[in-house]
Amino acid sequence: MTAKIVKYPRRKNLTRKLIIAVIIICILVSFCLLIRQTIRYLHVKADIQALESEIEMMKSENEHLEKEIILLQDKEYLEIKARKHLGMVRPGEIIFFVGD
């Protein structure tokens, strides 16, 4: 008698479906990870832009304050500031306040 090889089409079909399912799951997981990393990248990029904008604003403020330091070295400017902001007067002067 000769031995007959019996093929099981259901088993081969099941293996093929299982492999396809695993591949699809791997693709979906990879896609989710890619989206997550892309969202994180965009958040970090937005944070960097906000910080760069803040740096520029602080540089501008720093330049203004450096100019103010130089001006405060001048006695006339210092006197004007003291009169305007502190209401200081020289002896014998009278201050008149005019309403807005």
C-alpha positions as a printed NumPy array, in Angstrom:
array([[  0.   ,   0.   ,   0.   ],
       [  1.097,   3.476,  -0.691],
       [  0.861,   6.239,   1.851],
       [ -1.308,   9.122,   0.885],
       [ -0.46 ,  12.629,   2.044],
       [ -3.541,  14.35 ,   3.265],
       [ -3.483,  18.107,   3.142],
       [ -5.561,  20.052,   5.564],
       [ -6.789,  23.154,   3.754],
       [ -8.44 ,  24.524,   6.888],
       [ -5.169,  24.488,   8.835],
       [ -3.256,  26.212,   6.028],
       [ -6.019,  28.789,   5.71 ],
       [ -6.026,  29.388,   9.485],
       [ -2.242,  29.883,   9.543],
       [ -2.455,  32.36 ,   6.688],
       [ -5.219,  34.324,   8.454],
       [ -3.22 ,  34.346,  11.692],
       [ -0.129,  35.698,   9.92 ],
       [ -2.196,  38.399,   8.226],
       [ -3.797,  39.346,  11.553],
       [ -0.377,  39.626,  13.241],
       [  0.932,  41.779,  10.393],
       [ -2.136,  44.05 ,  10.576],
       [ -1.751,  44.395,  14.353],
       [  1.936,  45.288,  13.95 ],
       [  1.068,  47.908,  11.328],
       [ -1.629,  49.425,  13.557],
       [  0.682,  49.549,  16.589],
       [  3.418,  51.147,  14.464],
       [  0.937,  53.689,  13.127],
       [ -0.26 ,  54.575,  16.651],
       [  3.333,  55.007,  17.836],
       [  4.096,  57.182,  14.819],
       [  1.091,  59.414,  15.492],
       [  2.022,  59.691,  19.173],
       [  5.594,  60.7  ,  18.361],
       [  4.402,  63.179,  15.73 ],
       [  2.052,  64.836,  18.223],
       [  4.847,  65.003,  20.811],
       [  7.187,  66.514,  18.2  ],
       [  4.628,  69.194,  17.304],
       [  4.124,  70.088,  20.983],
       [  7.864,  70.376,  21.543],
       [  8.223,  72.474,  18.374],
       [  5.476,  74.838,  19.594],
       [  7.182,  75.084,  22.998],
       [ 10.488,  75.925,  21.32 ],
       [  8.852,  78.67 ,  19.248],
       [  7.204,  80.126,  22.35 ],
       [ 10.512,  80.089,  24.227],
       [ 12.351,  81.69 ,  21.31 ],
       [  9.735,  84.43 ,  21.209],
       [ 10.135,  84.946,  24.952],
       [ 13.927,  85.11 ,  24.536],
       [ 13.567,  87.823,  21.879],
       [ 11.21 ,  89.79 ,  24.117],
       [ 13.627,  89.521,  27.044],
       [ 16.557,  90.573,  24.858],
       [ 14.601,  93.656,  23.827],
       [ 13.747,  94.413,  27.455],
       [ 17.389,  93.858,  28.434],
       [ 18.55 ,  96.382,  25.803],
       [ 15.998,  98.888,  27.093],
       [ 17.19 ,  98.405,  30.678],
       [ 20.843,  98.768,  29.641],
       [ 19.984, 102.096,  27.996],
       [ 18.116, 103.112,  31.161],
       [ 21.223, 102.278,  33.251],
       [ 23.347, 104.516,  31.044],
       [ 20.772, 107.329,  31.267],
       [ 20.605, 107.027,  35.057],
       [ 24.307, 107.88 ,  35.17 ],
       [ 23.362, 111.383,  33.974],
       [ 22.42 , 113.726,  36.85 ],
       [ 19.934, 115.752,  34.799],
       [ 18.023, 112.64 ,  33.734],
       [ 18.06 , 111.345,  37.296],
       [ 16.648, 114.672,  38.519],
       [ 13.873, 114.556,  35.908],
       [ 12.972, 111.005,  36.982],
       [ 12.975, 111.978,  40.663],
       [ 10.736, 114.985,  40.001],
       [  8.335, 113.047,  37.81 ],
       [  7.968, 109.781,  39.725],
       [  8.74 , 110.774,  43.304],
       [  7.312, 114.294,  43.278],
       [ 10.571, 115.745,  44.541],
       [ 11.118, 119.512,  44.361],
       [ 13.974, 121.871,  44.934],
       [ 13.85 , 124.07 ,  48.018],
       [ 11.503, 127.026,  47.438],
       [  9.671, 125.447,  44.441],
       [  5.915, 125.048,  44.415],
       [  4.239, 122.175,  42.584],
       [  0.945, 122.693,  40.771],
       [ -1.026, 119.612,  39.803],
       [ -3.238, 119.977,  36.759],
       [ -6.108, 117.477,  36.434],
       [ -6.506, 115.382,  33.345]])
